[in-house]
């Protein structure tokens, strides 16, 4: 990531990522939890629908210091902006029906932490990423065990496709790239 901008604060990083994404494709967030980031994105793009995916029952398995079902909201969804649509349930159940409703993805925020959830996203939606799409990873690197989760699932996806990436920003353990279809 030699050319990536390094951000010290999350909100300017998030704003930079959203602003860089094309407007003419789906905007998705996987791992909504409290709704803070999806609402931030919705405020930044009020003319675009933002699709948020979460079980609101926590993590489906253990992850680097967190127990299974940490981040459990007991199924309670957060309050979200009017241009946000929540898809409630586990990714393997909510992504397949969603897939048929979109043509291409312009913005993909991966905030699901664990390998299995991240792999599910790329297995089901990877071919929908348009040229120039922004992918923002919330837990990509710089923490113990990162190589086994979002990082690994994305590396596997890149290895089986002809897509290339341009890393353009990072903030702590977060990283963002543009997808290039070659």
C-alpha positions in Angstrom: 0.0 0.0 0.0 2.8 2.4 -0.8 0.5 5.1 -2.3 -2.4 4.8 0.2 -3.3 7.9 2.3 -2.9 7.2 6.0 -5.8 8.6 8.1 -5.5 9.1 11.9 -9.2 9.5 12.4 -12.1 7.3 11.3 -14.7 9.8 10.1 -12.4 11.5 7.5 -11.3 8.1 6.3 -14.9 6.9 5.9 -15.9 10.1 4.2 -13.0 9.8 1.7 -14.0 6.2 0.9 -17.6 7.0 0.4 -16.8 10.0 -1.8 -14.5 8.0 -4.0 -17.2 5.4 -4.8 -19.2 5.6 -8.0 -22.8 6.6 -7.5 -24.3 4.3 -10.2 -24.2 0.9 -8.4 -25.4 -0.7 -5.2 -24.0 0.5 -1.9 -23.7 -2.2 0.8 -22.5 -2.6 4.3 -22.0 -6.0 5.9 -21.9 -5.8 9.6 -24.2 -2.9 10.7 -24.3 -3.4 14.5 -25.2 0.0 16.0 -25.9 1.6 12.6 -23.3 4.4 13.1 -21.3 3.8 9.9 -24.3 3.0 7.7 -26.0 6.2 8.8 -22.8 8.2 8.2 -22.8 6.8 4.7 -26.5 7.5 4.2 -26.0 11.1 5.3 -23.1 11.5 2.8 -25.1 9.9 0.0 -28.8 10.9 0.6 -29.7 10.2 -3.0 -28.5 6.6 -2.8 -30.1 3.6 -1.1 -27.7 1.9 1.3 -28.2 -1.8 1.9 -27.1 -3.1 5.3 -26.7 -6.7 6.3 -26.5 -8.0 9.8 -28.1 -10.7 12.0 -28.1 -8.4 15.0 -27.3 -11.5 17.0 -23.6 -11.0 17.2 -20.8 -13.0 15.6 -21.6 -16.5 14.4 -18.3 -17.8 15.7 -15.2 -16.8 17.8 -12.9 -14.2 16.4 -9.5 -12.9 17.6 -10.3 -12.3 21.3 -14.1 -12.1 20.9 -16.5 -14.9 21.8 -19.2 -16.2 19.5 -22.2 -13.9 19.7 -20.3 -10.9 20.9 -21.9 -7.8 19.5 -25.3 -9.4 20.1 -28.1 -6.9 19.9 -30.7 -9.6 20.7 -32.1 -9.1 17.2 -32.9 -5.5 17.8 -32.2 -3.4 14.7 -30.8 0.1 15.1 -32.6 3.3 13.9 -31.4 4.1 10.4 -31.9 6.8 7.8 -34.8 6.7 5.3 -32.4 5.7 2.5 -31.1 2.6 4.3 -32.7 -0.8 3.9 -31.7 -3.5 6.4 -31.5 -7.1 5.4 -31.8 -9.0 8.8 -30.3 -12.4 9.1 -27.2 -14.4 8.5 -25.3 -13.6 5.3 -25.8 -17.0 3.8 -29.6 -16.5 4.0 -29.8 -12.8 3.1 -27.3 -12.4 0.3 -28.7 -14.9 -2.3 -32.1 -13.2 -2.6 -30.4 -9.7 -2.6 -28.1 -10.8 -5.4 -30.9 -11.0 -8.0 -32.0 -7.4 -7.2 -28.8 -5.7 -8.2 -26.7 -5.3 -11.3 -23.4 -4.1 -9.9 -21.8 -2.9 -6.7 -20.1 0.5 -6.4 -19.4 0.5 -2.6 -18.8 -2.5 -0.3 -18.1 -2.0 3.4 -16.9 -5.2 4.9 -17.2 -5.0 8.7 -18.0 -8.6 9.5 -14.7 -9.4 11.1 -14.4 -13.1 10.5 -13.3 -15.3 7.6 -16.5 -17.3 7.0 -18.7 -14.2 6.7 -16.2 -12.3 4.5 -15.8 -15.4 2.2 -19.6 -15.6 1.9 -19.8 -12.0 0.7 -17.1 -12.5 -2.0 -18.4 -16.0 -3.0 -21.9 -14.6 -3.6 -21.3 -11.0 -4.7 -17.7 -10.8 -6.0 -18.7 -10.9 -9.6 -21.0 -7.9 -9.1 -18.1 -5.5 -8.2 -17.9 -2.9 -10.9 -14.7 -1.4 -12.2 -13.8 1.4 -9.8 -15.9 0.0 -6.9 -14.6 0.9 -3.5 -14.1 -1.9 -0.9 -13.6 -0.7 2.7 -12.4 -3.4 5.1 -12.9 -2.6 8.8 -10.6 -5.2 10.2 -8.2 -5.9 7.4 -4.8 -6.0 9.1 -2.6 -4.8 12.0 -4.1 -7.0 14.7 -3.2 -10.5 16.0 -4.5 -13.1 13.7 -5.6 -10.8 10.9 -4.2 -13.1 8.2 -7.0 -15.6 9.0 -10.0 -13.4 8.5 -11.0 -10.5 6.1 -7.5 -10.5 4.7 -7.5 -14.2 3.9 -11.0 -14.2 2.3 -10.1 -11.3 0.1 -6.8 -12.8 -0.9 -8.6 -16.0 -1.9 -11.1 -14.0 -4.0 -8.3 -12.1 -5.8 -6.4 -15.4 -6.5 -9.4 -16.9 -8.3 -10.4 -13.8 -10.3 -8.7 -11.5 -12.8 -9.5 -8.4 -10.7 -6.7 -6.1 -9.5 -6.8 -3.6 -6.6 -5.5 -0.1 -6.0 -5.1 0.5 -2.3 -5.9 4.2 -1.7 -6.4 4.6 2.1 -5.9 3.1 5.5 -6.7 4.0 9.1 -5.5 1.7 11.9 -6.6 -1.8 11.0 -8.9 -0.5 8.3 -8.0 -0.5 4.6 -9.7 0.6 1.4 -9.1 -0.2 -2.3 -10.5 0.3 -5.7 -11.4 -2.8 -7.8 -10.1 -2.9 -11.3 -11.7 -5.4 -13.7 -8.9 -6.5 -16.1 
